[in-house]
Amino acid sequence: MLSLTNEEDWVLDPFLGTGTSIIAAIRHRRRGVGSEINPEYVKLAQQRIQHEIKGTLQTRPMDRPVYDPVEACNSLNKSPWKNAEQNTLFEISHTNGNKTNR
């Protein structure tokens, strides 16, 4: 964003999600607009952007490492499935070699 825009430029995010790109635009004195089809994400993005404008959005400081559940020995990093068959999200179709969604 910084390398392709100047202050006061517009940033377009066609897949807004939780609004992170618009928040980054605000932080760097850009204007932002986005679109999102999921109403839950729209609501979340609106809340996050409003918090950013007010200066109350909580984010991880850049000097703090990203949380690693394996390093923290968090048991939630293990799959709840009982066997490898259940763990597989995609399988190769034996008839045409294409990936199929389970």
SEZA-11056 format. One record per residue: residue number from 1; residue in three letters; y, z, x of N, C-alpha, C in turn. Coordinates in steps of 0.001 Angstrom, whole numbers, plus 500000, padded with zeros to 6 digits. Each point is the difference from the previous one (the first is absolute). Layout:
% residues N
atom panu=NUM | mivo=ALA | n.py=Y | n.pz=Z | n.px=X | ca.py=Y | ca.pz=Z | ca.px=X | c.py=Y | c.pz=Z | c.px=X
...
//
This chain:
% residues 102
atom panu=1 | mivo=MET | n.py=498825 | n.pz=500000 | n.px=500821 | ca.py=501175 | ca.pz=500000 | ca.px=499179 | c.py=501256 | c.pz=500000 | c.px=500878
atom panu=2 | mivo=LEU | n.py=500022 | n.pz=500835 | n.px=501004 | ca.py=501185 | ca.pz=500115 | ca.px=500841 | c.py=500260 | c.pz=498724 | c.px=500791
atom panu=3 | mivo=SER | n.py=498936 | n.pz=499318 | n.px=500397 | ca.py=500193 | ca.pz=498799 | ca.px=500809 | c.py=500382 | c.pz=498782 | c.px=499159
atom panu=4 | mivo=LEU | n.py=499784 | n.pz=500066 | n.px=498687 | ca.py=500262 | ca.pz=498840 | ca.px=499146 | c.py=501170 | c.pz=500182 | c.px=499046
atom panu=5 | mivo=THR | n.py=500590 | n.pz=501197 | n.px=499962 | ca.py=501107 | ca.pz=500251 | ca.px=499075 | c.py=501124 | c.pz=500745 | c.px=500705
atom panu=6 | mivo=ASN | n.py=501163 | n.pz=499926 | n.px=499388 | ca.py=501160 | ca.pz=500756 | ca.px=500461 | c.py=500348 | c.pz=501049 | c.px=498952
atom panu=7 | mivo=GLU | n.py=500824 | n.pz=500961 | n.px=500378 | ca.py=500448 | ca.pz=501000 | ca.px=499036 | c.py=500603 | c.pz=499294 | c.px=498790
atom panu=8 | mivo=GLU | n.py=499748 | n.pz=500542 | n.px=498824 | ca.py=500461 | ca.pz=499488 | ca.px=498703 | c.py=499224 | c.pz=498770 | c.px=499520
atom panu=9 | mivo=ASP | n.py=499054 | n.pz=499461 | n.px=500789 | ca.py=499159 | ca.pz=498901 | ca.px=499522 | c.py=499029 | c.pz=500516 | c.px=498943
atom panu=10 | mivo=TRP | n.py=499440 | n.pz=499060 | n.px=499250 | ca.py=498998 | ca.pz=500332 | ca.px=498990 | c.py=498602 | c.pz=499848 | c.px=500584
atom panu=11 | mivo=VAL | n.py=499107 | n.pz=500913 | n.px=499626 | ca.py=498584 | ca.pz=499953 | ca.px=500380 | c.py=499204 | c.pz=499853 | c.px=498709
atom panu=12 | mivo=LEU | n.py=499140 | n.pz=499002 | n.px=499939 | ca.py=499158 | ca.pz=499760 | ca.px=498822 | c.py=498564 | c.pz=500375 | c.px=500320
atom panu=13 | mivo=ASP | n.py=499417 | n.pz=500841 | n.px=499162 | ca.py=498586 | ca.pz=500342 | ca.px=500129 | c.py=499300 | c.pz=499587 | c.px=498710
atom panu=14 | mivo=PRO | n.py=499282 | n.pz=498878 | n.px=500005 | ca.py=499364 | ca.pz=499520 | ca.px=498770 | c.py=498797 | c.pz=500838 | c.px=499558
atom panu=15 | mivo=PHE | n.py=499525 | n.pz=500875 | n.px=500871 | ca.py=498876 | ca.pz=500891 | ca.px=499673 | c.py=500436 | c.pz=501423 | c.px=500333
atom panu=16 | mivo=LEU | n.py=500861 | n.pz=500563 | n.px=499194 | ca.py=500717 | ca.pz=501238 | ca.px=500295 | c.py=499107 | c.pz=501193 | c.px=500284
atom panu=17 | mivo=GLY | n.py=498933 | n.pz=500174 | n.px=499257 | ca.py=499133 | ca.pz=501162 | ca.px=500207 | c.py=500762 | c.pz=501294 | c.px=499827
atom panu=18 | mivo=THR | n.py=499975 | n.pz=500864 | n.px=500997 | ca.py=500664 | ca.pz=501303 | ca.px=499897 | c.py=501442 | c.pz=499970 | c.px=500498
atom panu=19 | mivo=GLY | n.py=500519 | n.pz=498829 | n.px=500335 | ca.py=501409 | ca.pz=499865 | ca.px=500345 | c.py=500361 | c.pz=500223 | c.px=501450
atom panu=20 | mivo=THR | n.py=499017 | n.pz=500037 | n.px=500868 | ca.py=500266 | ca.pz=500304 | ca.px=501410 | c.py=500972 | c.pz=499020 | c.px=500643
atom panu=21 | mivo=SER | n.py=499873 | n.pz=498711 | n.px=499705 | ca.py=500901 | ca.pz=499021 | ca.px=500624 | c.py=501438 | c.pz=500178 | c.px=499510
atom panu=22 | mivo=ILE | n.py=500180 | n.pz=500365 | n.px=498749 | ca.py=501352 | ca.pz=500218 | ca.px=499474 | c.py=500585 | c.pz=501275 | c.px=500605
atom panu=23 | mivo=ILE | n.py=499175 | n.pz=501001 | n.px=500177 | ca.py=500452 | ca.pz=501238 | ca.px=500643 | c.py=500442 | c.pz=499711 | c.px=501432
atom panu=24 | mivo=ALA | n.py=499232 | n.pz=499182 | n.px=500712 | ca.py=500386 | ca.pz=499616 | ca.px=501360 | c.py=501316 | c.pz=499227 | c.px=499978
atom panu=25 | mivo=ALA | n.py=500172 | n.pz=499129 | n.px=499012 | ca.py=501256 | ca.pz=499251 | ca.px=499880 | c.py=501175 | c.pz=500955 | c.px=499815
atom panu=26 | mivo=ILE | n.py=499835 | n.pz=500974 | n.px=499126 | ca.py=501065 | ca.pz=500975 | ca.px=499743 | c.py=500330 | c.pz=500767 | c.px=501289
atom panu=27 | mivo=ARG | n.py=498978 | n.pz=500413 | n.px=500703 | ca.py=500213 | ca.pz=500765 | ca.px=501233 | c.py=500754 | c.pz=499203 | c.px=501066
atom panu=28 | mivo=HIS | n.py=499874 | n.pz=498685 | n.px=499933 | ca.py=500639 | ca.pz=499156 | ca.px=501006 | c.py=501178 | c.pz=499218 | c.px=499427
atom panu=29 | mivo=ARG | n.py=500604 | n.pz=500559 | n.px=498953 | ca.py=501217 | ca.pz=499463 | ca.px=499388 | c.py=499835 | c.pz=498574 | c.px=499484
atom panu=30 | mivo=ARG | n.py=498813 | n.pz=499725 | n.px=499435 | ca.py=499770 | ca.pz=498729 | ca.px=499331 | c.py=499873 | c.pz=500273 | c.px=498504
atom panu=31 | mivo=ARG | n.py=500034 | n.pz=498962 | n.px=499218 | ca.py=499754 | ca.pz=500107 | ca.px=498572 | c.py=498595 | c.pz=499495 | c.px=499751
atom panu=32 | mivo=GLY | n.py=499351 | n.pz=500512 | n.px=498969 | ca.py=498630 | ca.pz=499584 | ca.px=499771 | c.py=499699 | c.pz=499764 | c.px=498537
atom panu=33 | mivo=VAL | n.py=499075 | n.pz=499092 | n.px=499775 | ca.py=499513 | ca.pz=499713 | ca.px=498659 | c.py=498530 | c.pz=499637 | c.px=500120
atom panu=34 | mivo=GLY | n.py=499228 | n.pz=500394 | n.px=498997 | ca.py=498577 | ca.pz=499702 | ca.px=500044 | c.py=499433 | c.pz=499809 | c.px=498621
atom panu=35 | mivo=SER | n.py=498781 | n.pz=499496 | n.px=499950 | ca.py=499311 | ca.pz=499857 | ca.px=498713 | c.py=498613 | c.pz=500606 | c.px=500126
atom panu=36 | mivo=GLU | n.py=499541 | n.pz=500536 | n.px=498897 | ca.py=498684 | ca.pz=500643 | ca.px=499963 | c.py=499483 | c.pz=499901 | c.px=498571
atom panu=37 | mivo=ILE | n.py=498723 | n.pz=499646 | n.px=499837 | ca.py=499440 | ca.pz=499854 | ca.px=498648 | c.py=499315 | c.pz=501264 | c.px=499507
atom panu=38 | mivo=ASN | n.py=499690 | n.pz=500919 | n.px=500890 | ca.py=499313 | ca.pz=501236 | ca.px=499607 | c.py=501051 | c.pz=501047 | c.px=499609
atom panu=39 | mivo=PRO | n.py=500052 | n.pz=500395 | n.px=498723 | ca.py=501022 | ca.pz=500953 | ca.px=499550 | c.py=499963 | c.pz=501341 | c.px=500727
atom panu=40 | mivo=GLU | n.py=498824 | n.pz=500431 | n.px=500421 | ca.py=499898 | ca.pz=501269 | ca.px=500727 | c.py=500691 | c.pz=499912 | c.px=501360
atom panu=41 | mivo=TYR | n.py=499831 | n.pz=498856 | n.px=500674 | ca.py=500673 | ca.pz=499798 | ca.px=501285 | c.py=501507 | c.pz=499846 | c.px=499806
atom panu=42 | mivo=VAL | n.py=500412 | n.pz=499354 | n.px=498908 | ca.py=501433 | ca.pz=499854 | ca.px=499720 | c.py=500638 | c.pz=501379 | c.px=499872
atom panu=43 | mivo=LYS | n.py=499370 | n.pz=500872 | n.px=499234 | ca.py=500525 | ca.pz=501355 | ca.px=499804 | c.py=500052 | c.pz=500759 | c.px=501327
atom panu=44 | mivo=LEU | n.py=498931 | n.pz=499911 | n.px=500780 | ca.py=499954 | ca.pz=500684 | ca.px=501290 | c.py=501066 | c.pz=499459 | c.px=500946
atom panu=45 | mivo=ALA | n.py=500151 | n.pz=498670 | n.px=500044 | ca.py=501015 | ca.pz=499399 | ca.px=500869 | c.py=501396 | c.pz=500436 | c.px=499578
atom panu=46 | mivo=GLN | n.py=500260 | n.pz=500022 | n.px=498704 | ca.py=501311 | ca.pz=500440 | ca.px=499520 | c.py=500283 | c.pz=501433 | c.px=500435
atom panu=47 | mivo=GLN | n.py=499017 | n.pz=500864 | n.px=499862 | ca.py=500176 | ca.pz=501407 | ca.px=500388 | c.py=500266 | c.pz=500122 | c.px=501496
atom panu=48 | mivo=ARG | n.py=499210 | n.pz=499290 | n.px=500796 | ca.py=500154 | ca.pz=500078 | ca.px=501455 | c.py=501353 | c.pz=499445 | c.px=500449
atom panu=49 | mivo=ILE | n.py=500421 | n.pz=498890 | n.px=499401 | ca.py=501290 | ca.pz=499399 | ca.px=500362 | c.py=501140 | c.pz=500929 | c.px=499602
atom panu=50 | mivo=GLN | n.py=499914 | n.pz=500614 | n.px=498822 | ca.py=501031 | ca.pz=500956 | ca.px=499580 | c.py=500066 | c.pz=501188 | c.px=500961
atom panu=51 | mivo=HIS | n.py=498837 | n.pz=500494 | n.px=500424 | ca.py=499979 | ca.pz=501099 | ca.px=500970 | c.py=500622 | c.pz=499572 | c.px=501331
atom panu=52 | mivo=GLU | n.py=499732 | n.pz=498772 | n.px=500409 | ca.py=500591 | ca.pz=499500 | ca.px=501252 | c.py=501515 | c.pz=499927 | c.px=499881
atom panu=53 | mivo=ILE | n.py=500501 | n.pz=499507 | n.px=498890 | ca.py=501444 | ca.pz=499895 | ca.px=499796 | c.py=500644 | c.pz=501383 | c.px=500017
atom panu=54 | mivo=LYS | n.py=499324 | n.pz=500987 | n.px=499407 | ca.py=500518 | ca.pz=501373 | ca.px=499979 | c.py=499817 | c.pz=500704 | c.px=501344
atom panu=55 | mivo=GLY | n.py=499155 | n.pz=499441 | n.px=500862 | ca.py=499725 | ca.pz=500636 | ca.px=501291 | c.py=498926 | c.pz=501069 | c.px=499924
atom panu=56 | mivo=THR | n.py=499179 | n.pz=499970 | n.px=498938 | ca.py=498973 | ca.pz=501031 | ca.px=499820 | c.py=498573 | c.pz=499474 | c.px=500148
atom panu=57 | mivo=LEU | n.py=499835 | n.pz=498741 | n.px=500396 | ca.py=498653 | ca.pz=499448 | ca.px=500175 | c.py=499374 | c.pz=500592 | c.px=501250
atom panu=58 | mivo=GLN | n.py=498838 | n.pz=500601 | n.px=499850 | ca.py=499313 | ca.pz=500584 | ca.px=501147 | c.py=499079 | c.pz=498961 | c.px=500633
atom panu=59 | mivo=THR | n.py=500165 | n.pz=499815 | n.px=501290 | ca.py=499152 | ca.pz=499068 | ca.px=500746 | c.py=499564 | c.pz=500659 | c.px=501296
atom panu=60 | mivo=ARG | n.py=498946 | n.pz=499459 | n.px=500582 | ca.py=499505 | ca.pz=500514 | ca.px=501274 | c.py=500963 | c.pz=499604 | c.px=501107
atom panu=61 | mivo=PRO | n.py=500430 | n.pz=500966 | n.px=500818 | ca.py=500865 | ca.pz=499648 | ca.px=501135 | c.py=499281 | c.pz=499029 | c.px=500940
atom panu=62 | mivo=MET | n.py=500739 | n.pz=499065 | n.px=500571 | ca.py=499407 | ca.pz=498975 | ca.px=500857 | c.py=499302 | c.pz=500585 | c.px=501218
atom panu=63 | mivo=ASP | n.py=500401 | n.pz=501192 | n.px=500453 | ca.py=499372 | ca.pz=500579 | ca.px=501183 | c.py=498758 | c.pz=500822 | c.px=499664
atom panu=64 | mivo=ARG | n.py=499676 | n.pz=500165 | n.px=498717 | ca.py=498797 | ca.pz=500718 | ca.px=499605 | c.py=498856 | c.pz=498998 | c.px=499845
atom panu=65 | mivo=PRO | n.py=498844 | n.pz=500269 | n.px=500600 | ca.py=498890 | ca.pz=499052 | ca.px=499897 | c.py=499499 | c.pz=499864 | c.px=498559
atom panu=66 | mivo=VAL | n.py=499433 | n.pz=498858 | n.px=499702 | ca.py=499408 | ca.pz=499754 | ca.px=498703 | c.py=498778 | c.pz=500900 | c.px=499849
atom panu=67 | mivo=TYR | n.py=499819 | n.pz=500574 | n.px=498817 | ca.py=498878 | ca.pz=500894 | ca.px=499740 | c.py=498682 | c.pz=499252 | c.px=500169
atom panu=68 | mivo=ASP | n.py=499097 | n.pz=500581 | n.px=500760 | ca.py=498679 | ca.pz=499418 | ca.px=500227 | c.py=498952 | c.pz=500956 | c.px=499436
atom panu=69 | mivo=PRO | n.py=499362 | n.pz=499653 | n.px=498866 | ca.py=499041 | ca.pz=500914 | ca.px=499383 | c.py=498769 | c.pz=500269 | c.px=500869
atom panu=70 | mivo=VAL | n.py=499622 | n.pz=499052 | n.px=500858 | ca.py=498850 | ca.pz=500211 | ca.px=500876 | c.py=500340 | c.pz=501074 | c.px=501034
atom panu=71 | mivo=GLU | n.py=501191 | n.pz=499865 | n.px=500614 | ca.py=500432 | ca.pz=500984 | ca.px=500989 | c.py=500155 | c.pz=501387 | c.px=499373
atom panu=72 | mivo=ALA | n.py=500417 | n.pz=500035 | n.px=498749 | ca.py=500216 | ca.pz=501277 | ca.px=499305 | c.py=498706 | c.pz=500553 | c.px=499408
atom panu=73 | mivo=CYS | n.py=498883 | n.pz=499303 | n.px=500217 | ca.py=498689 | ca.pz=500394 | ca.px=499459 | c.py=500038 | c.pz=500149 | c.px=498483
atom panu=74 | mivo=ASN | n.py=500731 | n.pz=499118 | n.px=499355 | ca.py=500098 | ca.pz=500017 | ca.px=498542 | c.py=498759 | c.pz=499332 | c.px=499420
atom panu=75 | mivo=SER | n.py=499301 | n.pz=500712 | n.px=499144 | ca.py=498753 | ca.pz=499476 | ca.px=499439 | c.py=500248 | c.pz=498839 | c.px=499036
atom panu=76 | mivo=LEU | n.py=501241 | n.pz=499780 | n.px=499588 | ca.py=500291 | ca.pz=498917 | ca.px=499072 | c.py=499910 | c.pz=498627 | c.px=500652
atom panu=77 | mivo=ASN | n.py=499805 | n.pz=499951 | n.px=501314 | ca.py=499898 | ca.pz=498710 | ca.px=500666 | c.py=498585 | c.pz=499438 | c.px=499941
atom panu=78 | mivo=LYS | n.py=499072 | n.pz=500735 | n.px=499434 | ca.py=498622 | ca.pz=499531 | ca.px=499884 | c.py=499783 | c.pz=499366 | c.px=498628
atom panu=79 | mivo=SER | n.py=499239 | n.pz=498936 | n.px=499987 | ca.py=499722 | ca.pz=499293 | ca.px=498758 | c.py=499187 | c.pz=500870 | c.px=499048
atom panu=80 | mivo=PRO | n.py=500362 | n.pz=499991 | n.px=498717 | ca.py=499233 | ca.pz=500777 | ca.px=499025 | c.py=498698 | c.pz=499311 | c.px=499585
atom panu=81 | mivo=TRP | n.py=499785 | n.pz=498740 | n.px=500436 | ca.py=498813 | ca.pz=499263 | ca.px=499595 | c.py=498783 | c.pz=500488 | c.px=500765
atom panu=82 | mivo=LYS | n.py=498885 | n.pz=499928 | n.px=499379 | ca.py=498776 | ca.pz=500568 | ca.px=500556 | c.py=499308 | c.pz=499089 | c.px=501010
atom panu=83 | mivo=ASN | n.py=500171 | n.pz=498697 | n.px=499881 | ca.py=499303 | ca.pz=499121 | ca.px=500940 | c.py=500856 | c.pz=498789 | c.px=500359
atom panu=84 | mivo=ALA | n.py=499555 | n.pz=499252 | n.px=500990 | ca.py=500767 | ca.pz=498852 | ca.px=500488 | c.py=500177 | c.pz=498942 | c.px=498921
atom panu=85 | mivo=GLU | n.py=499019 | n.pz=499850 | n.px=499135 | ca.py=500087 | ca.pz=499013 | ca.px=498917 | c.py=501208 | c.pz=500292 | c.px=499117
atom panu=86 | mivo=GLN | n.py=500229 | n.pz=501263 | n.px=499686 | ca.py=501140 | ca.pz=500382 | ca.px=499171 | c.py=501311 | c.pz=499883 | c.px=500775
atom panu=87 | mivo=ASN | n.py=499954 | n.pz=500100 | n.px=501307 | ca.py=501197 | ca.pz=499905 | ca.px=500828 | c.py=500524 | c.pz=498577 | c.px=500099
atom panu=88 | mivo=THR | n.py=499158 | n.pz=499019 | n.px=499803 | ca.py=500375 | ca.pz=498610 | ca.px=500180 | c.py=500901 | c.pz=499538 | c.px=498869
atom panu=89 | mivo=LEU | n.py=501189 | n.pz=499538 | n.px=500346 | ca.py=500919 | ca.pz=499477 | ca.px=498993 | c.py=499783 | c.pz=498516 | c.px=499764
atom panu=90 | mivo=PHE | n.py=499601 | n.pz=499310 | n.px=501050 | ca.py=499766 | ca.pz=498571 | ca.px=499894 | c.py=498617 | c.pz=499688 | c.px=500566
atom panu=91 | mivo=GLU | n.py=499400 | n.pz=499010 | n.px=499464 | ca.py=498724 | ca.pz=499541 | ca.px=500565 | c.py=500035 | c.pz=498489 | c.px=500103
atom panu=92 | mivo=ILE | n.py=499252 | n.pz=499493 | n.px=500932 | ca.py=499915 | ca.pz=498555 | ca.px=500169 | c.py=498977 | c.pz=499470 | c.px=499005
atom panu=93 | mivo=SER | n.py=500445 | n.pz=499058 | n.px=499210 | ca.py=499102 | ca.pz=499392 | ca.px=499023 | c.py=498962 | c.pz=499168 | c.px=500753
atom panu=94 | mivo=HIS | n.py=498752 | n.pz=500179 | n.px=499658 | ca.py=498930 | ca.pz=499264 | ca.px=500678 | c.py=499979 | c.pz=498537 | c.px=499595
atom panu=95 | mivo=THR | n.py=500632 | n.pz=499685 | n.px=498880 | ca.py=499945 | ca.pz=498611 | ca.px=499535 | c.py=501066 | c.pz=499114 | c.px=500618
atom panu=96 | mivo=ASN | n.py=501218 | n.pz=500526 | n.px=500200 | ca.py=501045 | ca.pz=499113 | ca.px=500506 | c.py=500785 | c.pz=500563 | c.px=501183
atom panu=97 | mivo=GLY | n.py=499685 | n.pz=501194 | n.px=500468 | ca.py=500671 | ca.pz=500560 | ca.px=501167 | c.py=501384 | c.pz=500544 | c.px=499756
atom panu=98 | mivo=ASN | n.py=500474 | n.pz=499979 | n.px=498757 | ca.py=501329 | ca.pz=500534 | ca.px=499680 | c.py=499927 | c.pz=501493 | c.px=499767
atom panu=99 | mivo=LYS | n.py=501094 | n.pz=500682 | n.px=500299 | ca.py=500069 | ca.pz=501433 | ca.px=499700 | c.py=500168 | c.pz=500178 | c.px=498500
atom panu=100 | mivo=THR | n.py=499279 | n.pz=500957 | n.px=499451 | ca.py=500146 | ca.pz=500295 | ca.px=498581 | c.py=500400 | c.pz=501451 | c.px=499834
atom panu=101 | mivo=ASN | n.py=500865 | n.pz=500246 | n.px=499054 | ca.py=500460 | ca.pz=501352 | ca.px=499726 | c.py=498971 | c.pz=500695 | c.px=499112
atom panu=102 | mivo=ARG | n.py=499680 | n.pz=501244 | n.px=500329 | ca.py=499024 | ca.pz=500726 | ca.px=499186 | c.py=500653 | c.pz=500605 | c.px=498824
//
